[in-house]
Amino acid sequence: VAPCPARGEVERQGGTVIAYHGADPSNPRLCNMSANGVPYQAWNATWHTDWPGAAAAAAAMPGVLDGPTGTVAGFDTVAGPGAAWHDLLRNEGVEDINLLGRTYHAIKWSHYREGFGGNTYRSVTTVWKDIATGIQLFTTYNHIAGRPALEQAFIPVRIDLP
């Protein structure tokens, strides 16, 4: 799976435009990106470097994304009092996903998150990432328990690939 898209854009439902600007020269899995023109970096074009658990996610993601179906990696994220989670990443396999009149060959992977230490939060996020380019094509978010994250599913309305 290509870790960082060389270039491309995905416009999400709601108007956010995610632009891909290639890998950081220091690490091929650290991607330079922007959201509506505001730059940021994300590991494997997914996990923002300023999100809690970024270092652990950066270490876990390559094995999951490049491993066989069923490969898992877990780690704990502690962002502060009442903000601690067990994170589990799982390779859900390769599949074709039809979006906006085009079929993409994608790796499907999931992120299960369960709070601990008094945190009752639980969710599952599922991501489809284009194998050829590394662009995140589509994401679902399933809130299970606790205080919901104020996130939306990543539903594309436009995909421009190189």
BELCOR-V549869 format. One record per backbone hydrogen bond with DSSP energy under -0.5 kcal/mol. CO is the residue of the C=O (numbers start at 1). NH is the residue of the N-H. If there is no record, write none. Layout:
co: {CO | CO}
nh: {NH | NH}
This chain:
co: {5 | 7 | 8 | 9 | 10 | 10 | 11 | 11 | 12 | 16 | 16 | 17 | 17 | 18 | 19 | 20 | 22 | 24 | 27 | 27 | 29 | 29 | 30 | 31 | 31 | 32 | 33 | 34 | 34 | 35 | 37 | 38 | 40 | 41 | 42 | 42 | 43 | 43 | 46 | 47 | 48 | 51 | 53 | 54 | 55 | 56 | 57 | 58 | 60 | 61 | 62 | 63 | 68 | 71 | 73 | 75 | 77 | 77 | 80 | 83 | 83 | 84 | 85 | 85 | 86 | 87 | 88 | 89 | 90 | 90 | 91 | 93 | 95 | 97 | 97 | 99 | 102 | 102 | 104 | 104 | 105 | 106 | 107 | 107 | 108 | 108 | 109 | 110 | 111 | 112 | 113 | 114 | 116 | 118 | 121 | 122 | 122 | 123 | 124 | 125 | 126 | 127 | 127 | 128 | 128 | 129 | 130 | 131 | 135 | 135 | 138 | 139 | 140 | 141 | 142 | 145 | 149 | 153 | 154 | 154 | 155 | 158 | 159 | 160}
nh: {22 | 162 | 20 | 160 | 12 | 18 | 157 | 158 | 15 | 12 | 18 | 19 | 36 | 10 | 34 | 8 | 32 | 27 | 24 | 30 | 31 | 44 | 24 | 33 | 42 | 21 | 40 | 19 | 36 | 38 | 39 | 35 | 33 | 49 | 31 | 45 | 46 | 47 | 48 | 43 | 51 | 54 | 57 | 58 | 59 | 60 | 61 | 62 | 64 | 65 | 66 | 67 | 71 | 91 | 89 | 87 | 79 | 85 | 83 | 79 | 80 | 116 | 77 | 87 | 114 | 75 | 112 | 73 | 92 | 110 | 70 | 108 | 106 | 99 | 104 | 102 | 99 | 104 | 97 | 106 | 131 | 95 | 109 | 129 | 92 | 93 | 127 | 90 | 125 | 88 | 123 | 86 | 119 | 120 | 115 | 144 | 145 | 113 | 142 | 111 | 140 | 109 | 129 | 137 | 138 | 107 | 134 | 2 | 130 | 137 | 128 | 154 | 126 | 143 | 124 | 122 | 151 | 155 | 139 | 156 | 13 | 11 | 161 | 9}
